[in-house]
Amino acid sequence: MAPEMKIVIDSESIHRRVVELGAQISAHYQGQPLVAVCVLKGAFLFFADLVRHIKNDSLELDFVRMASYGSGTSRGRQTIFSKDMEVDVAGKHVLLVEDIVDTGRSAEFLLGVLAKREAASVCICAAVDKRERREVDLKVDFAGFPLQKGFIVGYGMDYAEKYRELDAVYELVL
């Protein structure tokens, strides 16, 4: 029996918000070297859409891979860094692009890594910001959609590696 899914954010709303975020990010980093870093796997669709709307002549793209929900619905306490960046970020501004920031632990780990690598600055952009679930003091600088509750899938986000391909965000009712 397939789980019930309720639409939370439709594809048209996502598209409009991504265009707005691209414009905000372009204005924020105007004329500055910028490295946009996608946190795999969940952010890949959001990242692809977003970077097409960032206007910056020195934009570089890179990817990292962190531990995710795997086959469960809650994060463990251990952070696993399984794919490193290839671009040198020293002296450059970094935009960390996440699918969702909830507890903030993965983003906090990456902020520490980027600080050690002497990034000029680091901002976080997330498709979904679940502030109410924060376990660490962390700010999402460019938030797509604030959500309070529900286990969400689609638009890159998964449950046991399923539903990433959906063009909208759904609450998965287990």
N, C-alpha and C positions, 0 to 999 in steps of 0.2 A: 504494500500500500504506500503510495507516494505521500510525502508530507504536504500539509497545506501551506500555501504561500500567499501572502497578502502584499500587494504593491505598496511601497513606502515612498519611493521617489521615481517618477516616470522618466522615460528617456528624454523627452522634450525639456523637462526641468533640469535634468543633468546637463544637457547640451548648453542651455542658456547660462547656467552657473559656471560651467567650464570656460565659456567665452569671457564672462565677467572676471573670473580668477586670472585668466591669461592677461587681460588688460591691466588688472591691479599689479600683478607680478612684473609685467613689462615696465610699468611706471615706477615701481619700487627699485628696480635694478637698472634703470636707464643708463646706458653708457658704461656699465661696470661688468667685469668678467664674471660669468655665472656658470656654475656647474649644477645641472638638475640631476638628482640622484633618485632613481626609482627603487622602491623597496619591493622586491619580488616575493611572491608571485602576485599577491593581491592588487597591487597598484598598477599593473601593466596596462590595462585599458584606460584608466584615468590618466596615467602618465602620457600615453600616446596621444590622447585627445588634447591634454593640457599643453604639451610642448609645441603643438602646432599653432597655438594661440599666444605664445610668448614671443614678443618681438625683441630680440637681443642679438646683435651681430657677433657677439663672442660666446654664445650659448654652447656649452658642451653637455653631452648626455652620458650618464653612467648608471650602473646597476649594482645593488647589493641584494643579498638574500638572507633573510632572517627566519628563525623558527616561527611557525604559525600555529593555528589551532589544530592542524593535523586532522585527526578523526574525532576530536571532541569539540566542546563548545566553550571551554574556558582555558585561559593561558596558564602555563606553568610559570614558576619563578625563574627558571634558568633561561638565559638568552643564548641562542646558538647563532653564530655568524658564519654562514656556510659559503658565501660568495663575496669576495672583496671587490672594492672599486679598483679600476685601472687608471683613472685620471688622477693626477697629482692636484690636490685641492689647496695646497699651501698658497696663501695670499689671495685666494679666490673666494667669492661669495658662493655659498652652497644652498640650494633649495632641496630639502629632503621631501620627497613626495611619497606619501603613505595612502593606502586605501582607507584605513580607519585608525584613529588614535583613541584608545579607550583607557587602559590602565596607564599607558605612557611609558612602560618599562622598556620596550624595544626602542622607541624613539630616544629615551634617555641614554641608553647604551650607545646608540649611534652618535648622539651629540657629544658624548665623551670621546669616542673614536675620532670624530672630526676636529674636536678641540686639540687633541694630541697631534693631529696632522696639520695644525696651524691654518685652518680655514679662516679667511678674513671675517666671515660671519656665517651663521647658519640660521635659516628660517625653515619652518615646517609648514607644508601644505598637505591637507588631508581631504579626501573626498567626503569622509564622514568623521565628525568630531563628537565623541561620547564623553563629554566633560564629567558627567556624573559618576563615571567609573574610574576616574583618575586615582591612582595610588601614589603618584609622584607629582611634584609641582612642575607642571609643564604647560606651555602655551602653544596652541596651534595658531600660527601667524596668518595663514590663509586657509580658512575652513570652508569647505563646500557646503555641507549640510550638518547642522547640529541635530543629533538624535539622542533621546534619553534612554530608550529601552528596546528590547527585542534583539534576537539573533538574526543578523541580516546576511543575505547572499545576493549574488548578481553583480554585474559591472566589475568583475575581477575578484570579488569576494566569494569564498566557498564554504561548503560544508563537506568535509571528507573528499575534497578535490572535485566536487560537483557544483554546478550552477554558475561558475565563473563567466561563462559566455553570454549570460543574459544581459540585455541592454538597459535594464532598469534595476532598481534595488528593491528587494522583497524581504519581508520578515518571514523567516522560516518557522512555522509552528510545529514543533516536534511532539 
